């Protein structure tokens, strides 16, 4: 068994590309080895900003031999009545490169056929690796790639070297003008000279001496340990930001954390301003005290080891000081300007060329929000209206102009400073929530309703002018907006009609639309259906149960979720499969064009018909009341109690009787049951395991 070490040396690759690159390298080599019948034990990719590394252990020295049967023509076609081979048989043997003597006959489900056994001896793995590695490089699925210099190949960043070793031997291959070898390079500044290695063990030792912690998990753990130690030295704790930690891990090869400080006067700035400046712009870790208050310290993870690390720290302090000085100036100047004045400036800010200015957008979603407020929380209508007016005002602030990540946050801060109602101030920030999948949700009704109104205007507006997400392209974040509406509605338990919400947005946008409103509405509602389906599947619900619920309707998302939970809970019952088998039979037998009418007891021939009808009558009203109250699980369990009588009905009665009146009467009886189920879920969509 041998080991493969493959390293691609590059310019610094963007941190956000790295995890995907590792996944690709691992999956590619696993699939390729499987395809080529090369056994191996495990494969792992890792790396730094300047190198992508693949280790594959326990590799077989050669492919497995291939033995396969190739079926030819029927035996009676390949051989004549006397047993002599025909031209068809000769043709098959010649096409397969074998002699006539190698033709065999076997019995198949279709009769006797001629076949041959073809054997192919496996090739040495080292002969196959050059093309495997070359293909891996050429097929890298980068989010963004380009050609570099005169080379025709595309890659995320320029490639400088390939290190390729298999069992201590160099795997020779070439991509463009770059040839593989047993040479690698250490840290760009601390060990830039070429390093020759002949095994994975030598590579590990050489990298350590060359100031490269090549394993990203080890590097991440080291950074976390250093950052924590530096924070503890000033009696603080570092920002526990996993995304920042991951990013910094892929910005350095040899991490050295140091703690810097800044002037306490900047602590007067809102905490989000300080953390955004440090994290988003400088990739520094903020430091907090035990109460969660920010301290005048930061931790920077350097990619160099210097004799005087204090000198480097002071340099970072100067950089941060300049950024914070700018932020303080913007903050002080912005507070002098009323938010209403900033709002008026939105008349000159284009939201989207065909959808008008940001001011127009605010006026549109203001009307939607006021309508929602009237229906959901009429006592807060004035606060919601005020929040709408001020929601986007901070887009015209100097602070947000410089730090666009602070939109909403600065609006909230300025609103508080100018004496606005606290719920209005919080609503300005919360209407942007959730901003991403891990974000919190709005707690105030003001923020929730303004956010729903803002998002539906964006979605319907973009669909209305043809800006519909396709594949991975979603420049206006419409998927995120639709998911945001869904999450907020569920979080706040709002009984909102998606149909009505879409209609309101269409009415507000009627002068901007370039497409038929009914088509837009259908597409928007289907868009919401897809988001609901994806959300609930990601939360672990069964795909068929989600389909069954959505097929009945999702106009009221809260109601749809209640029905989903009810059917999901019922599915955990040991008798669920048996129940579904019975009741799917009920709904499946009823024709699509069946006309509903009253059951006539005089047409019953057998007791099982009468008994089922009486059982249905005894629970029908109660089930309808439970459904109207949203007690879906209780309603389903009541209906499940009919199972025994439904089974007896099917066992003893021919539903599709030749007598049309009897047939229709029996269908009408079954339809009473199907109709009740249809208010909860479409049982045809539920998959019954056989």
C-alpha positions as CSV (number, residue, x, y, z in Angstrom):
1,X,0.0,0.0,0.0
2,X,1.3,3.4,-1.0
3,X,0.6,7.1,-0.1
4,X,0.0,10.0,-2.5
5,X,1.1,13.5,-1.7
6,X,-0.1,16.2,-4.1
7,X,0.4,19.9,-3.5
8,X,-0.6,22.8,-5.8
9,X,1.4,25.9,-5.0
10,X,-0.3,29.2,-5.9
11,X,-0.6,32.9,-5.1
12,X,-2.9,33.6,-2.1
13,X,-6.3,32.0,-2.8
14,X,-9.4,33.9,-1.3
15,X,-10.3,32.4,2.1
16,X,-13.9,31.8,1.0
17,X,-12.8,29.5,-1.8
18,X,-10.8,27.1,0.4
19,X,-13.4,24.8,2.0
20,X,-15.0,24.2,-1.4
21,X,-11.6,23.4,-2.9
22,X,-10.9,20.8,-0.2
23,X,-14.3,19.1,-0.8
24,X,-13.7,19.0,-4.6
25,X,-10.2,17.4,-4.2
26,X,-11.5,14.7,-1.9
27,X,-14.6,13.9,-3.9
28,X,-12.7,14.0,-7.2
29,X,-10.0,11.5,-6.1
30,X,-12.5,9.2,-4.4
31,X,-14.8,9.1,-7.5
32,X,-11.8,8.7,-9.9
33,X,-10.2,5.9,-7.9
34,X,-13.6,4.1,-7.8
35,X,-14.1,4.5,-11.5
36,X,-10.6,3.2,-12.2
37,X,-10.8,0.3,-9.7
38,X,-8.0,1.6,-7.5
39,X,-8.4,0.6,-3.9
40,X,-7.4,3.1,-1.1
41,X,-8.0,3.6,2.6
42,X,-8.6,7.3,3.1
43,X,-8.2,10.7,1.4
44,X,-8.0,14.1,3.0
45,X,-7.4,17.6,1.6
46,X,-6.1,20.5,3.5
47,X,-4.0,23.6,2.9
48,X,-3.1,27.2,3.4
49,X,-3.7,30.4,1.3
50,X,-0.7,29.4,-0.9
51,X,-1.1,25.7,-1.2
52,X,-3.8,23.0,-1.7
53,X,-2.7,19.7,-0.4
54,X,-4.1,16.2,-0.9
55,X,-3.0,13.1,1.1
56,X,-4.3,9.7,0.0
57,X,-3.3,6.7,2.1
58,X,-3.4,3.0,1.6
59,X,-3.4,3.1,-2.2
60,X,-3.2,-0.2,-4.1
61,X,-0.1,-0.5,-6.3
62,X,-2.3,-1.4,-9.3
63,X,-5.9,-1.4,-10.5
64,X,-8.1,-4.4,-9.9
65,X,-8.3,-6.7,-12.8
66,X,-11.5,-6.3,-14.8
67,X,-13.6,-9.3,-15.8
68,X,-16.9,-8.7,-17.5
69,X,-19.5,-10.6,-19.5
70,X,-20.5,-9.1,-22.9
71,X,-23.7,-10.4,-24.3
72,X,-24.0,-10.9,-28.1
73,X,-26.8,-12.1,-30.4
74,X,-29.2,-14.9,-29.6
75,X,-27.7,-18.4,-29.8
76,X,-30.0,-19.4,-32.7
77,X,-28.7,-16.4,-34.6
78,X,-25.0,-16.9,-33.8
79,X,-25.1,-20.7,-34.7
80,X,-27.1,-22.6,-37.3
81,X,-29.1,-25.7,-36.8
82,X,-26.0,-27.9,-37.2
83,X,-24.1,-26.0,-34.6
84,X,-21.8,-24.1,-37.0
85,X,-21.1,-20.4,-36.3
86,X,-23.0,-18.0,-38.6
87,X,-21.8,-14.7,-40.0
88,X,-23.6,-12.9,-37.1
89,X,-21.5,-15.0,-34.6
90,X,-18.3,-14.4,-36.5
91,X,-19.1,-10.6,-36.5
92,X,-19.6,-10.5,-32.8
93,X,-16.3,-12.4,-32.1
94,X,-14.4,-10.1,-34.5
95,X,-15.9,-7.0,-32.9
96,X,-14.8,-8.1,-29.5
97,X,-11.4,-9.2,-30.6
98,X,-11.8,-12.9,-29.6
99,X,-11.7,-16.2,-31.5
100,X,-14.8,-18.1,-32.3
101,X,-13.7,-20.8,-29.8
102,X,-14.3,-18.3,-27.0
103,X,-17.9,-17.8,-27.7
104,X,-20.2,-19.2,-25.0
105,X,-23.9,-19.7,-24.6
106,X,-26.0,-18.8,-21.5
107,X,-29.6,-18.9,-20.5
108,X,-31.2,-15.5,-19.9
109,X,-34.8,-14.3,-19.2
110,X,-35.1,-13.7,-22.9
111,X,-33.7,-17.1,-23.9
112,X,-30.3,-18.4,-24.9
113,X,-27.7,-15.8,-25.9
114,X,-24.1,-15.9,-27.0
115,X,-21.6,-14.2,-24.7
116,X,-17.9,-13.8,-24.0
117,X,-15.9,-13.2,-20.9
118,X,-13.5,-10.3,-21.3
119,X,-10.6,-9.9,-19.0
120,X,-8.5,-6.8,-18.6
121,X,-5.4,-6.8,-16.4
122,X,-5.1,-3.8,-14.1
123,X,-2.5,-1.2,-14.8
124,X,0.0,0.1,-12.2
125,X,-1.5,3.0,-10.3
126,X,1.6,5.2,-10.9
127,X,0.9,5.0,-14.7
128,X,-2.6,6.3,-14.2
129,X,-1.8,9.1,-11.7
130,X,-0.4,11.6,-14.1
131,X,-3.6,11.9,-16.0
132,X,-5.7,11.8,-12.9
133,X,-3.8,14.7,-11.3
134,X,-3.8,16.7,-14.5
135,X,-7.5,16.3,-14.9
136,X,-8.1,17.3,-11.2
137,X,-6.3,20.6,-11.8
138,X,-8.1,21.4,-15.1
139,X,-11.6,20.6,-13.7
140,X,-11.4,22.7,-10.5
141,X,-14.9,24.3,-10.0
142,X,-13.9,27.6,-8.6
143,X,-16.6,30.2,-7.9
144,X,-14.5,32.6,-9.9
145,X,-11.5,31.8,-12.0
146,X,-9.4,33.4,-14.8
147,X,-6.5,33.0,-17.1
148,X,-3.2,34.2,-15.8
149,X,-0.5,35.6,-18.0
150,X,0.0,33.7,-21.3
151,X,-1.3,30.4,-19.9
152,X,-4.6,29.1,-21.3
153,X,-5.6,27.3,-18.2
154,X,-8.1,28.9,-15.7
155,X,-7.5,28.9,-12.0
156,X,-8.5,30.9,-8.9
157,X,-4.9,32.3,-8.7
158,X,-1.7,31.7,-10.6
159,X,-0.2,28.3,-10.1
160,X,3.6,28.3,-9.3
161,X,4.4,24.6,-8.7
162,X,3.1,21.0,-8.4
163,X,4.6,18.6,-5.8
164,X,3.5,15.1,-6.7
165,X,4.9,12.0,-4.8
166,X,3.6,8.4,-4.9
167,X,5.4,6.0,-2.6
168,X,8.4,8.3,-2.7
169,X,8.5,8.6,-6.5
170,X,7.7,11.7,-8.4
171,X,4.6,11.5,-10.6
172,X,5.5,13.3,-13.7
173,X,2.9,15.4,-15.5
174,X,2.5,18.9,-17.0
175,X,-0.2,21.5,-17.1
176,X,0.6,24.4,-19.4
177,X,4.2,25.2,-18.7
178,X,4.2,23.9,-15.1
179,X,5.9,20.6,-14.5
180,X,5.4,18.4,-11.4
181,X,8.4,17.6,-9.2
182,X,9.5,16.9,-5.6
183,X,10.1,20.5,-4.9
184,X,8.0,22.7,-2.7
185,X,8.4,26.1,-1.0
186,X,8.0,27.4,2.6
187,X,6.7,30.6,4.0
188,X,6.8,33.4,1.4
189,X,8.9,35.7,3.6
190,X,10.4,33.4,6.3
191,X,11.5,30.5,4.1
192,X,11.2,31.4,0.4
193,X,13.8,29.0,-1.0
194,X,13.0,25.7,-2.8
195,X,12.7,22.6,-0.6
196,X,13.2,19.1,-1.9
197,X,11.1,16.3,-0.3
198,X,10.8,12.6,-1.0
199,X,7.9,11.5,1.3
200,X,4.9,12.8,3.3
201,X,7.0,12.4,6.4
202,X,9.8,14.6,5.0
203,X,7.2,17.1,3.8
204,X,5.7,17.5,7.3
205,X,9.1,18.1,8.9
206,X,10.1,20.4,6.1
207,X,7.0,22.5,6.4
208,X,7.4,22.9,10.1
209,X,10.9,24.1,9.7
210,X,9.8,26.4,6.8
211,X,7.2,28.2,9.0
212,X,4.2,26.6,7.4
213,X,1.4,25.1,9.5
214,X,-0.1,23.3,6.5
215,X,-3.0,21.5,8.2
216,X,-5.9,24.0,8.3
217,X,-7.6,22.3,11.3
218,X,-4.3,22.4,13.3
219,X,-3.8,26.0,12.3
220,X,-7.3,26.9,13.3
221,X,-6.9,25.3,16.7
222,X,-3.6,27.1,17.2
223,X,-5.2,30.5,16.3
224,X,-8.1,29.9,18.7
225,X,-5.6,29.1,21.5
226,X,-3.4,32.1,20.8
227,X,-6.3,34.5,20.5
228,X,-7.8,33.3,23.8
229,X,-4.4,33.6,25.6
230,X,-3.9,37.2,24.3
231,X,-7.4,38.2,25.5
232,X,-6.9,36.6,28.9
233,X,-3.7,38.6,29.3
234,X,-5.9,41.8,29.5
235,X,-8.7,40.1,31.5
236,X,-11.0,39.8,28.6
237,X,-12.5,37.2,26.2
238,X,-12.3,37.3,22.4
239,X,-15.2,37.6,20.1
240,X,-16.5,34.1,19.6
241,X,-17.1,34.5,15.8
242,X,-16.6,31.1,14.0
243,X,-16.9,32.8,10.6
244,X,-14.1,35.2,11.4
245,X,-11.9,32.4,12.8
246,X,-12.4,30.3,9.7
247,X,-11.5,33.3,7.5
248,X,-8.4,34.2,9.4
249,X,-7.3,30.5,9.3
250,X,-7.1,30.9,5.5
251,X,-5.3,34.2,5.6
252,X,-2.1,33.0,7.2
253,X,0.4,30.1,7.0
254,X,2.2,30.7,10.3
255,X,-0.1,32.4,12.8
256,X,1.3,34.7,15.5
257,X,-1.4,36.5,17.5
258,X,-0.7,39.8,19.3
259,X,-2.9,42.1,21.3
260,X,-3.2,45.8,20.4
261,X,-5.1,48.6,22.0
262,X,-7.0,51.8,21.0
263,X,-8.0,55.0,22.7
264,X,-10.8,54.7,25.2
265,X,-12.6,57.7,23.7
266,X,-13.7,55.4,20.8
267,X,-15.7,53.4,23.3
268,X,-18.3,56.1,22.9
269,X,-19.1,54.8,19.5
270,X,-21.9,52.2,19.2
271,X,-20.4,48.7,19.8
272,X,-21.5,47.5,16.3
273,X,-19.4,50.3,14.8
274,X,-16.3,49.1,16.7
275,X,-16.8,45.4,16.0
276,X,-17.6,46.0,12.3
277,X,-14.5,48.1,11.8
278,X,-12.3,45.5,13.5
279,X,-13.8,42.4,12.0
280,X,-15.1,43.3,8.6
281,X,-12.4,45.7,7.6
282,X,-9.3,44.6,9.5
283,X,-10.0,40.9,10.4
284,X,-9.2,41.7,14.0
285,X,-10.8,39.9,17.0
286,X,-12.6,42.4,19.4
287,X,-12.1,41.8,23.1
288,X,-15.0,41.9,25.7
289,X,-15.1,42.0,29.5
290,X,-17.0,39.4,31.5
291,X,-20.2,41.5,31.2
292,X,-20.0,41.4,27.4
293,X,-18.9,45.0,27.1
294,X,-16.3,45.8,24.5
295,X,-12.8,46.7,25.8
296,X,-10.2,49.0,24.2
297,X,-8.3,46.0,22.9
298,X,-8.1,43.9,19.7
299,X,-6.2,40.8,18.7
300,X,-4.6,40.5,15.3
301,X,-3.4,37.2,13.8
302,X,-0.1,38.0,11.9
303,X,1.3,35.9,9.1
304,X,4.9,36.6,10.1
305,X,7.3,36.1,13.0
306,X,9.4,39.1,13.6
307,X,12.1,39.9,16.2
308,X,10.1,42.9,17.4
309,X,6.4,41.9,17.3
310,X,5.5,45.1,19.2
311,X,6.5,47.0,16.1
312,X,4.0,45.1,14.0
313,X,1.3,45.5,16.7
314,X,1.9,49.3,16.8
315,X,1.4,49.3,13.0
316,X,-1.9,47.6,13.3
317,X,-2.9,50.1,16.1
318,X,-2.2,53.0,13.7
319,X,-4.3,51.4,11.0
320,X,-7.3,50.9,13.4
321,X,-6.9,54.3,14.9
322,X,-7.3,55.9,11.5
323,X,-10.4,53.8,10.8
324,X,-12.0,54.6,14.1
325,X,-11.2,58.3,13.8
326,X,-13.1,58.3,10.5
327,X,-16.0,56.4,12.1
328,X,-16.2,58.9,15.0
329,X,-16.2,61.8,12.6
330,X,-19.0,60.3,10.5
331,X,-21.0,59.4,13.6
332,X,-20.7,62.9,15.1
333,X,-21.6,64.5,11.9
334,X,-24.6,62.2,11.2
335,X,-26.1,62.9,14.6
336,X,-26.5,66.5,13.6
337,X,-28.8,65.6,10.7
338,X,-32.4,64.6,11.5
339,X,-33.3,61.2,10.1
340,X,-36.3,62.8,8.3
341,X,-33.8,65.0,6.3
342,X,-31.9,61.9,5.3
343,X,-35.2,60.3,4.3
344,X,-35.9,63.2,1.9
345,X,-32.6,62.6,0.2
346,X,-33.7,59.2,-0.8
347,X,-35.6,60.9,-3.6
348,X,-32.3,61.2,-5.4
349,X,-31.2,57.6,-4.7
350,X,-32.0,54.9,-7.3
351,X,-33.2,51.6,-5.9
352,X,-33.5,50.0,-9.3
353,X,-33.6,51.6,-12.7
354,X,-37.0,50.2,-13.6
355,X,-38.5,50.2,-10.0
356,X,-37.6,53.8,-9.2
357,X,-35.9,55.5,-6.3
358,X,-35.5,54.3,-2.7
359,X,-38.0,57.0,-1.7
360,X,-40.6,55.5,-4.1
361,X,-39.9,52.1,-2.6
362,X,-40.5,53.3,0.9
363,X,-43.8,54.9,-0.1
364,X,-44.9,51.6,-1.6
365,X,-44.0,49.3,1.3
366,X,-45.3,52.0,3.8
367,X,-48.9,51.4,2.4
368,X,-48.5,47.6,2.6
369,X,-47.1,47.8,6.2
370,X,-50.0,50.1,7.2
371,X,-52.6,47.6,5.8
372,X,-50.9,44.7,7.6
373,X,-50.7,46.7,10.9
374,X,-54.5,47.5,10.6
375,X,-55.2,43.8,10.5
376,X,-52.6,42.4,12.8
377,X,-51.7,45.0,15.4
378,X,-53.9,48.1,14.9
379,X,-52.7,49.6,18.2
380,X,-49.2,49.9,16.7
381,X,-50.1,51.4,13.4
382,X,-48.6,54.9,14.1
383,X,-45.3,53.3,15.2
384,X,-45.2,51.1,12.1
385,X,-45.9,54.1,9.9
386,X,-43.1,56.1,11.5
387,X,-40.7,53.2,11.2
388,X,-41.4,52.9,7.5
389,X,-40.5,56.6,7.0
390,X,-37.2,56.2,8.8
391,X,-36.3,52.6,7.9
392,X,-34.0,53.5,5.0
393,X,-33.0,57.0,6.0
394,X,-29.5,55.9,7.3
395,X,-28.6,54.9,3.7
396,X,-27.9,58.6,3.3
397,X,-25.7,58.8,6.4
398,X,-22.0,59.2,6.1
399,X,-21.4,56.2,8.3
400,X,-23.4,53.8,6.2
401,X,-21.8,55.3,3.1
402,X,-18.5,54.2,4.4
403,X,-19.6,51.0,6.3
404,X,-22.6,49.6,4.4
405,X,-22.7,46.6,6.8
406,X,-24.1,49.1,9.4
407,X,-27.4,49.9,7.6
408,X,-30.2,49.6,10.0
409,X,-27.8,49.5,13.0
410,X,-26.9,53.2,12.5
411,X,-30.6,54.1,11.8
412,X,-31.5,52.6,15.2
413,X,-28.6,54.5,16.9
414,X,-29.6,57.8,15.3
415,X,-33.3,57.3,16.1
416,X,-32.5,56.7,19.8
417,X,-30.2,59.8,19.8
418,X,-33.0,61.9,18.3
419,X,-35.6,60.7,20.8
420,X,-37.7,58.4,18.7
421,X,-40.0,55.9,20.3
422,X,-37.8,52.8,21.3
423,X,-40.0,50.4,19.3
424,X,-39.6,52.6,16.2
425,X,-35.8,52.7,16.8
426,X,-35.6,49.0,17.2
427,X,-37.9,48.4,14.2
428,X,-35.4,50.3,12.0
429,X,-32.8,47.7,12.8
430,X,-35.1,44.7,13.0
431,X,-36.8,45.2,9.7
432,X,-33.6,43.9,8.1
433,X,-33.7,40.6,10.2
434,X,-33.0,37.9,9.4
435,X,-30.0,39.0,7.3
436,X,-28.6,35.4,6.9
437,X,-29.5,31.9,7.8
438,X,-28.0,32.0,11.3
439,X,-29.4,35.5,12.2
440,X,-31.9,36.3,14.9
441,X,-35.5,37.2,14.1
442,X,-37.3,40.5,14.9
443,X,-38.9,40.7,18.3
444,X,-41.0,43.9,17.8
445,X,-44.1,43.9,15.7
446,X,-42.9,47.1,14.1
447,X,-39.7,45.6,12.8
448,X,-41.4,42.4,11.7
449,X,-44.2,44.0,9.7
450,X,-42.0,46.7,8.1
451,X,-39.6,43.9,7.1
452,X,-42.3,41.8,5.5
453,X,-43.6,44.8,3.6
454,X,-40.2,45.8,2.4
455,X,-39.3,42.3,1.2
456,X,-42.6,41.6,-0.7
457,X,-42.1,44.9,-2.6
458,X,-38.6,43.8,-3.6
459,X,-39.7,40.3,-4.6
460,X,-42.8,41.3,-6.6
461,X,-41.0,44.3,-8.2
462,X,-38.1,42.1,-9.4
463,X,-40.4,39.4,-10.7
464,X,-42.5,42.1,-12.4
465,X,-39.6,43.4,-14.5
466,X,-38.1,39.9,-15.2
467,X,-35.3,39.8,-12.6
468,X,-36.1,36.3,-11.6
469,X,-33.5,34.1,-9.8
470,X,-32.0,31.4,-12.0
471,X,-29.7,28.6,-10.8
472,X,-27.1,30.2,-8.6
473,X,-27.8,33.7,-9.8
474,X,-29.8,35.8,-7.4
475,X,-28.3,39.4,-7.5
476,X,-31.2,41.0,-5.5
477,X,-31.3,38.3,-2.8
478,X,-34.9,37.3,-3.5
479,X,-34.5,33.8,-2.1
480,X,-33.2,35.3,1.1
481,X,-36.1,37.8,1.2
482,X,-38.8,35.1,0.6
483,X,-37.3,32.9,3.3
484,X,-37.1,36.0,5.6
485,X,-40.8,36.6,5.1
486,X,-41.6,33.0,5.9
487,X,-39.4,32.9,9.0
488,X,-40.8,36.2,10.4
489,X,-44.5,35.1,9.8
490,X,-43.8,31.8,11.6
491,X,-41.9,33.4,14.4
492,X,-44.6,36.0,15.0
493,X,-47.4,33.6,14.3
494,X,-49.0,36.1,11.9
495,X,-52.1,34.9,10.1
496,X,-51.2,36.6,6.8
497,X,-52.5,35.6,3.4
498,X,-49.6,35.3,0.8
499,X,-52.2,35.8,-1.9
500,X,-53.3,39.1,-0.4
501,X,-49.8,40.2,0.4
502,X,-48.8,39.6,-3.3
503,X,-51.9,41.4,-4.5
504,X,-51.0,44.5,-2.4
505,X,-47.5,44.6,-3.8
506,X,-48.8,44.2,-7.3
507,X,-51.2,47.1,-6.8
508,X,-48.4,49.3,-5.4
509,X,-46.2,48.5,-8.4
510,X,-48.8,48.5,-11.2
511,X,-47.1,51.5,-13.0
512,X,-43.7,49.7,-12.9
513,X,-44.7,46.2,-14.1
514,X,-43.6,45.0,-17.5
515,X,-45.4,41.6,-17.4
516,X,-48.9,40.2,-16.9
517,X,-49.9,40.6,-13.2
518,X,-51.5,37.2,-13.0
519,X,-48.4,35.5,-14.4
520,X,-46.2,37.4,-11.9
521,X,-48.5,36.4,-9.0
522,X,-48.4,32.7,-10.0
523,X,-44.6,32.8,-10.2
524,X,-44.2,34.6,-6.9
525,X,-46.5,32.2,-5.1
526,X,-44.6,29.2,-6.6
527,X,-41.4,30.9,-5.5
528,X,-42.7,30.9,-1.9
529,X,-43.8,27.3,-2.3
530,X,-40.2,26.3,-3.3
531,X,-38.7,28.2,-0.3
532,X,-41.2,26.5,2.1
533,X,-40.4,23.1,0.7
534,X,-36.6,23.7,1.0
535,X,-36.9,25.1,4.5
536,X,-39.0,22.3,5.8
537,X,-36.9,19.6,4.2
538,X,-33.7,21.2,5.7
539,X,-35.4,21.1,9.1
540,X,-35.8,17.3,8.8
541,X,-39.4,16.9,7.6
542,X,-40.3,14.1,5.2
543,X,-40.4,15.3,1.6
544,X,-43.6,13.5,0.8
545,X,-45.4,14.9,3.9
546,X,-44.2,18.4,2.9
547,X,-45.6,17.8,-0.6
548,X,-48.9,16.6,0.8
549,X,-49.3,19.7,2.9
550,X,-48.3,22.2,0.3
551,X,-50.5,20.6,-2.3
552,X,-53.6,21.5,-0.1
553,X,-52.4,25.0,0.3
554,X,-49.8,27.4,1.9
555,X,-51.6,30.7,1.6
556,X,-51.6,30.9,5.4
557,X,-48.1,29.7,6.3
558,X,-48.9,29.4,10.0
559,X,-51.8,27.1,9.2
560,X,-49.7,25.0,6.8
561,X,-47.0,24.6,9.5
562,X,-49.7,23.3,11.9
563,X,-50.9,20.8,9.4
564,X,-47.3,19.7,8.7
565,X,-46.6,19.1,12.3
566,X,-49.9,17.2,12.8
567,X,-49.2,14.8,9.9
568,X,-45.6,14.5,10.9
569,X,-46.6,13.5,14.5
570,X,-49.1,11.0,13.1
571,X,-46.4,9.5,10.9
572,X,-44.5,8.5,14.0
573,X,-47.3,6.2,15.0
574,X,-46.4,2.5,14.4
575,X,-49.7,2.1,12.5
576,X,-49.1,5.0,10.2
577,X,-48.1,3.0,7.1
578,X,-51.2,0.8,7.5
579,X,-53.4,3.9,8.0
580,X,-52.1,5.5,4.9
581,X,-52.6,2.3,2.9
582,X,-56.2,2.3,3.8
583,X,-57.0,6.0,3.4
584,X,-54.9,6.5,0.2
585,X,-57.2,3.8,-1.2
586,X,-60.1,6.0,-0.3
587,X,-58.8,9.1,-2.0
588,X,-57.4,7.2,-5.0
589,X,-60.6,5.5,-6.0
590,X,-62.6,8.8,-6.3
591,X,-62.5,10.1,-9.9
592,X,-61.2,13.6,-10.4
593,X,-64.5,14.7,-12.0
594,X,-66.7,13.1,-9.3
595,X,-69.7,15.3,-8.5
596,X,-70.3,15.6,-4.8
597,X,-73.8,14.7,-3.6
598,X,-75.6,13.4,-0.5
599,X,-75.4,9.7,0.4
600,X,-78.7,7.8,0.0
601,X,-79.0,5.2,2.8
602,X,-81.7,3.4,0.9
603,X,-79.1,2.3,-1.7
604,X,-77.0,0.4,0.9
605,X,-76.9,-3.3,0.3
606,X,-74.7,-4.5,3.2
607,X,-74.3,-3.7,6.8
608,X,-70.6,-2.6,6.3
609,X,-71.9,0.3,4.2
610,X,-74.3,1.4,6.8
611,X,-71.9,1.0,9.6
612,X,-69.2,3.1,7.8
613,X,-71.7,5.8,7.1
614,X,-72.9,5.9,10.7
615,X,-69.3,6.1,11.9
616,X,-68.5,9.0,9.5
617,X,-71.7,10.8,10.6
618,X,-70.8,10.4,14.2
619,X,-67.4,12.2,13.9
620,X,-67.9,14.5,10.8
621,X,-69.1,17.6,12.7
622,X,-66.5,17.2,15.4
623,X,-63.7,16.7,12.9
624,X,-64.8,19.8,11.0
625,X,-64.8,21.8,14.2
626,X,-61.3,20.6,15.1
627,X,-60.1,21.5,11.6
628,X,-61.7,25.0,11.9
629,X,-59.8,25.5,15.2
630,X,-56.5,24.2,13.8
631,X,-56.5,21.1,16.0
632,X,-55.3,19.1,13.0
633,X,-53.6,16.2,14.9
634,X,-56.7,15.5,16.9
635,X,-58.8,15.7,13.7
636,X,-56.4,13.2,12.0
637,X,-56.6,10.8,14.9
638,X,-60.4,10.9,14.8
639,X,-60.3,10.1,11.1
640,X,-57.8,7.3,11.7
641,X,-60.4,5.7,14.0
642,X,-62.4,4.9,10.8
643,X,-59.7,2.5,9.5
644,X,-61.3,-0.7,10.7
645,X,-64.7,0.1,9.1
646,X,-63.1,1.4,5.9
647,X,-61.1,-1.9,5.6
648,X,-64.3,-3.9,6.1
649,X,-66.1,-1.8,3.5
650,X,-63.5,-2.5,0.9
651,X,-63.3,-6.2,1.8
652,X,-67.0,-6.7,1.4
653,X,-68.2,-4.1,-1.2
654,X,-67.5,-3.6,-4.8
655,X,-67.3,0.1,-5.1
656,X,-67.3,0.4,-8.9
657,X,-70.6,-1.5,-9.2
658,X,-72.2,-1.9,-12.7
659,X,-75.3,-0.2,-11.2
660,X,-74.4,3.5,-11.6
661,X,-76.6,4.7,-8.7
662,X,-74.9,2.2,-6.3
663,X,-71.5,3.1,-7.5
664,X,-72.0,6.8,-7.1
665,X,-73.5,6.3,-3.7
666,X,-70.5,4.4,-2.5
667,X,-68.2,6.9,-4.0
668,X,-70.2,9.7,-2.2
669,X,-69.7,7.8,1.1
670,X,-65.9,7.6,0.6
671,X,-65.8,11.2,-0.6
672,X,-67.1,12.3,2.8
673,X,-63.9,10.9,4.3
674,X,-61.7,12.1,1.5
675,X,-63.1,15.6,1.8
676,X,-62.2,15.8,5.5
677,X,-58.6,14.7,4.8
678,X,-58.3,17.1,1.9
679,X,-58.6,20.0,4.3
680,X,-55.4,18.9,5.9
681,X,-53.2,17.1,3.4
682,X,-53.3,15.5,0.0
683,X,-52.8,11.8,0.9
684,X,-52.0,10.9,-2.7
685,X,-48.6,12.6,-2.1
686,X,-47.7,10.5,1.0
687,X,-45.4,7.6,0.1
688,X,-46.3,4.3,1.7
689,X,-43.3,2.0,2.3
690,X,-43.9,-1.5,1.0
